[in-house]
Amino acid sequence: MARPAKQMQLNLFENASLGTNTAIGQWKTPGDTSRTKDRLDYWRWLARLAEKGKFTSIFGGANIGAMDPLVIVPVMAAETESLSFGITASTSYIAPYALARTYSTLDHMTNGRIGWNIVTSHSTSAAQAFGKDEVVPHDERYAAADEYMDIVYSLWEKSWEDGAIRWQNEPEMAFDPSKIHNISYEGKYHRMNGTHQTHPSPQRTPLLFQAGASKAGIAFASKHAEGIFFTAPTLEAAKKFSSSIRSKAAEDGRDPYSIKLFLGIMPIIGRTEEEAQAKLESFRAQVSVQGGLARFGNFSTVDLSGVPLDEEFKFEGAHYANSIQGVVNNIKLISEQGKFTPRIAGELYAFGGSNPRPVGTPEQIADFFEKWWREADIDGFNVNYISSPSSMEDLVELLVPELQRRGIYRKEYPVPGGTARENMYGEKGHNLLGPQHFGASFRWPEPTETIASDQA
């Protein structure tokens, strides 16, 4: 598959958790501001900085103490014109009807700069928090998510036809009822009957992200995702994942490069090598091993609380109903490279997980980015920061100018003020799902003389 000419893209990962960055424990770092995430000034500053760096989006996840990004994003959108926002929401416990309305509303309020990171919830604690006894088994979660997608595509793409909004004085008609349709769905996991409450937003369907790395996850992603976030501890692992996604997309009849791939990465940047190393040691001193072990246990379902911190253990890499299979595979790969102890696991997952963590000058970090970007056949990076504001300011003030100097990173947004989809694909007018995308099949045909306006 020939790779089309393009420029590298960057997304900023921000988990919206009070006092918690991707690197757990860094709230103890002198000058760190992550404990102020419960105030709007933090988010206004972050949005302005990310847009200054021409980031494609701020991508949101979750941890304990997390703020609700659905509430925060409109504030950041008001501070920016072109930056987009990818918001994680689970198909496991949110009713599709409610999610469709929320994302349509956000897409309207941001002039089309909203993306949805589609996840299926994997933890028993989440299941119990939402009134369930147990988590649904892995592959069944994806089967249920497929039904979920049928419903939201129907609401976003089919419930309202183009031309339904009239604002006509005589005869009086705000919305043409013949072009607004009820959606009825009866499946194994979901059922719904109703009309989408919100008129079509600038993108209709928000820009779709996904992060599945299991066999079921890859199949789901090749069908639904436009952007995929993934982790890989080695360049070879990144190449393998990229190839698997592009091959599966081609097999499913999609342009393999219509899916944009973003690798998680945590750079530590200094003006000199010595400064970069000093930052690394400073950050390492604040790492919370216990916090990292909690994250490790959540992802892998392996409880290491009874194992001495420096006692070697063999990680078997088994997949369970409530483990994240892609993360488990990466942990197993890392554990096979040498001695593996609870302390190593805790430090690893308190310090960005299995993502690469290059340390060096802007030139050295840019070399690393460029090599992986080219050789792994990916579209960009989902950048994890360590401490705010310093880590993020280093990205924008030190790394971005070096990438721009090399001509591999944009100096302006492709579509200033455009939608999330336009700026990710770099094409003005590409605000809707592409014609090859499965969700586009739910769309009403272009009106012709032979198609009645009340077609069901």
N, C-alpha and C positions, 0 to 999 in steps of 0.2 A: 504494500500500500504506500503510495507516494504521499509524503507529508506536504500539505500546502504551505506557501509562504505565510508567515505570521510573526507576531511579536509576543513575547512572554507576558503573562498576566499574573498579578498578585492579588490574593484575598487575605484579609486580616482576620485571624481567629480570635474571637472575644467571647468568653463563656458567660459573661454577665453575672458571675458569682461574686458576692461581696468579699473583698479581701483575697480572692483566689484568682490567679492567672493559670495558664497552662502549667506553669511550674509552681507546684504547691509549696507554700511556706514563704514565698517572696514578699508577702506583706510585711515581714520583719526587716526587709532591706531599708536602710535609711533613705528617706525621700520617696518611697513607694506610695503611690496614690490609689492603689486598687481598693483600699478600704472605703473610698468615697464614692463607690459605684451606686450608692443609694441616693445620690444627688445629681441633678441634671447637668451641672457644669461639667462633670466628668465626660458625659456622653456627647455634649456639644463640642468639647475639645477633641475628643477622639474622632468624631465625624469630620471635623475640619482638617485634622492632620491626615486622615486616610485619603481624603479627596486631594489634598496637596500632593500626596504621593501617587496620585492617579491609580489607586487601588480599584479593582473591579468591584469588590464588595467587602463589607464587614459581615463575617459569617459567625452566627451565634450558636453556642451549645449550652450545656447546663451542668451545674454541680450544686452542692448544698449551699444554702444562702443565696440562691440565684434570684435576680430580679426577672420580671417577665418582659422579654424583649418586644412582645407585641405592643406593650405600652411605651417603651423607650424609643422604638424606631421612628415614629412620627416626629419626635423632637430632633433626632439626628437628620432626618430628611429635610426639616425646615432650615437646617444650617448648611445644606449642600444642594448641588444641582445635578450631579452626574453619578455620584457614588450610589451603589445599590446595597441591598440588605438581604442576606440569606438567613431565614429564621427556621430553626428546627421545630417540627411538630410531629407527634407520633400518630400513626394510623390506628394504634391499639386501643386508645381510650377516648379520643376526641371524636364526637359524631361528625361524619363527613359533611352534613348539612351546615353545621355551625362553622366548621373550618372553612368551607367554601365562602361563606359570607364574610368572615373575618379577613381572609386574604384578598378578596375582591375589594373590600373597603380600604385595606392598606395600599393596594395597588392604585386605587383612585387617589388616596391622600398623598402618595409619593410620586405621582405622575408616572407610574409604571415601573418603579424601581424596587420591586419586591420579588424575592425568590423563596422557594419552599424547600428546605432540606427534609426529604421524606425518610422517616425512620419507623421501625417497629420496635416497641419497647421490649427489652430483654430481661429485666430484673424482676425478681419476686417482690421486692420491696415496692416497686412501682405498681405492680398488679394489685397488691394489698392496699396501697394508698388510694387506688381507684375502685375499691370495693370487690376485687376479685381474689380468689383463694390462691391461684397459681398462675404463673406465666404460661402463655400458649406456646407449644413447641415451635422450634425455629422455622421449619419449612411451612408449617401451617400459618404462621404469622404472615409470611409472604403471600400465601394463597388468599388470606383475608385482605391483605393490602391491595392485591390486584382488583378485588371487588370494590374496595374503597375508591380506587382510582377511576373505575368505571362510573361511579356516582359523581365524583367531583368533576370529571371531564364533562359529563352530561349537564351538570349545573352551569359550569363555566362556558362551555362551547355551544350547548344546544338549547338551553332553556329560553334564552333570549336570542332572537335572530338579529342580524344587522338590520337597521332601519326601524327597530321597535320604538326608538325614542323619537317622538314627533314634535313636541312643543308647538302644537297647531292650535290656533285660536278658533278658526271656523272650518268645519265643525270642531268643537272643543275636544282636544285629545293630547294628553301629555305622552302616554305610552300606548302603542297600538296593541290591543289585546290579542289580535289575530297572529301576532308575531312573538307572543310570550307563551311558553308551553310548560305544562306540568310534566315532571319527571317521576316515573314510577319504576322502582327497582326492587326485585325480590331475589336474593341470593342465599347461599349457604351461611354466610357470616354477617351479611348486612341487608337491611331493608329500608326503603325510604319512599315517601310519596309526597311530592310538593314542588313548588315553583321556586327557582332561585330568587332570593329576596333582593338581590343587588343587580343593577344593570351592568352590562359588560364593561370591564375596566380596560385601561390602555393595553394590557397584555392578554386580557381574558384569563388564560391560565398563567399563573405566575411562573417565572423561570424555575425549572425543576432540577434540584440537586439530590444526590443520593450517595451513600457511602458503603454499600454492601460489598463484601469481598468473598462470601461463600458462593457455592454453586447457585443456590437459589437467589442470592443477592445479586450476582452478576447477571443472571437471567432477567431479574426485575429491572436492574439498571439499564441493560441494553434495550429494554422495551420502553422505559419511562424517562430515564435521566437525560438531561442536557449537559449537566456538569456533574463530575464525580470527584469527591474528596477521598483520598486514600492514604494509607501509611505503608512505608516500606523501609526496612532497616538497611538494605543494600541496593546498589545500583542494579544488580541483576534481578532482584526481587521487583524493583520498579518496572524494569523492562518486561518482565514476565506478566505483571498485572496489566500494563498498558496493552500488550499484545493480545491478552485474553479478552479484554473489553472491546478492542477494535475488531477482532475477528468475530466475536459474538454479534456485534452490531451489524457487520456486513452480512452475516448469516441470516439476520432478521430483516434484511432489506433496507437498512439505514446506511447513510454515509458514515463510515467509521470515524470521520473527523467532525461529525456533527455533535459528538460527545466530547466535551472538554474535560481534560484530566488534570487535577490539581493535587500535587503531593504535599503532605504535611512536612514542615521543616521548621527548625528552631535555630536561627543563626545568632551567634554572639560576635558583635562587631566592635573593633577598636581602631583608632587611627594608626596604631602600630600593633605589631604582634604582641608586644609586652602588655600593652593596654588591654587587648582582647583577652589574654590569659589571666590578667588581674581581675577582669570582670567575671570570667568563668569561675575563678576561685572564690570571689565574693558571693556570687550567686550560689555556688555549691555549699557554702557555709550556712546558708539559710534554708536549704532543702529539708522538707519534712519527710523523713523516711516512713513514719507511720501513716502520713497522708498518702504517700505513694503506694504503700501496701494496701490501703483501703481501696484505692483506684484499681490496682492490680487484681484484687479479689473480686471487685465488681465486674471487671471485664472478663476474667477467666473462670470465676466461681471457685477458685482455689484459695482456701483459707490458710494463711501462713502464720497466724497469730500464735500457734503453739510451737513453732520452729525457731530455735535460736537464730538471731540475726545473721551470724557469720557461719552457720552450718550449711554445708552444701546440700542441695536437694535436686532431684531429677524431675524436671517438668515434662510431663507426658504429652501435653498438647491435646488432651481429649476435648471433643466438642460436646457441650451440654445444651439443654433446651434454652437456658438463660445465659449462655456465654456469647461473646462477640467473636465469630469464627475467624474473621480476618485478623483481629488483634491476637487471638490465641496462636494462629499460625506464625505471626511475627515474633511472639514471645518464644515459641519453640525454636525458631531459627536462631535467635539471639542466645538462648540457653545452650545450644549445641556448639557455640563458638568458644566455650571455656567454662571455668568454674562459675556456678550460678547459686547465689545465696539469697535469703530474704532481704538482706541489706542492698544487694545489687538490684533486685527487683523493685524495692521501695524507692531507691534513688532514681532508677530508670523512669518509673511512672510518676515520680514527683518532678521530673525534669524533662517533660515532653514526650514520654513514652518511647515507642519504637521508631519515631521519626529521626532522620539524620540531624545532627547538631554541629554544623561546621563552626569553627572558631578562627578568627583572623581579621585581617585588614579588609576594607571595602573591596580591594582588588582581588584578594584571595577568596572572599565569600562570593563575589561575582563570578570568579572562575568556577567555583563549585556549582552555583546555580546554573550557569551556562552549560557545563558539561552534562549535568543530569537532565536538564531541559532538552538538550539535543539528543543525547544517547538513549534516554528512556522514552523518547517520543511522547512527551507530555506537553501540556499547554501552559502550565505555570505552577504556582505554589500556593498552598494555604499556610500562611506564615503564622507560627505560634510565637508569642512574645513571652519574655520572662518577667520583667519588672516594668511597671509603668511609672513615669513616662519615658524613662531612659531607653528601654529596648525599642520602643516604637519610634522614638525620635531618631535613634541610630538608623533604623530602616529607611526613614524618609530623608534624613539629612546626609547619610553616608552611602548607603547601598544604592538607593534609587538613582542618584546622579551618575554613579559608575555604570549601572546597567543602561542608562540613557546614552551615556557617552559611547557605549559599544554599539548603539543602534538596535538593540534587541528589546528595548522597553519603551513604551510610548511616552511622549512628552505632553500629549493632550489626549483626552478621551476621544475615541473614534466618532462618537455622536454626542457632543456636548448637550447636556440636558435631556438625553435620550433615555429609553427604557433600559431595564436590566438586560433584557435579551439583545437589544441593539448593541449595547456596549460590550457584552461578552462575545458576540459573534462579529462585532466590528462592522455592522452593516445597517445603514439607515433604512428604516422601513421594516426591518425584521423584528417586529414587536410581537408577532403571534407565533405559536408553535409551527415548526416547519412542516411542509406537506407530507414528508415521510414519517413524521412522528405519529405514534399510535393515537395520541389524544386528538390529533387533527381529524381523525375519521369520525369523530362525534359532531363535527361542525356541519352546519347547514350548507347545502350547495349554494353556489352563487345564484341569485334569483334569475329565472328565465320566464318566458311567457307560458311554459308548460308546467311550471311548479306553482301550485296553489299556495297562498299566503298562510293558510291554516293547516298545512301539511303536518301530520302527526308523526 
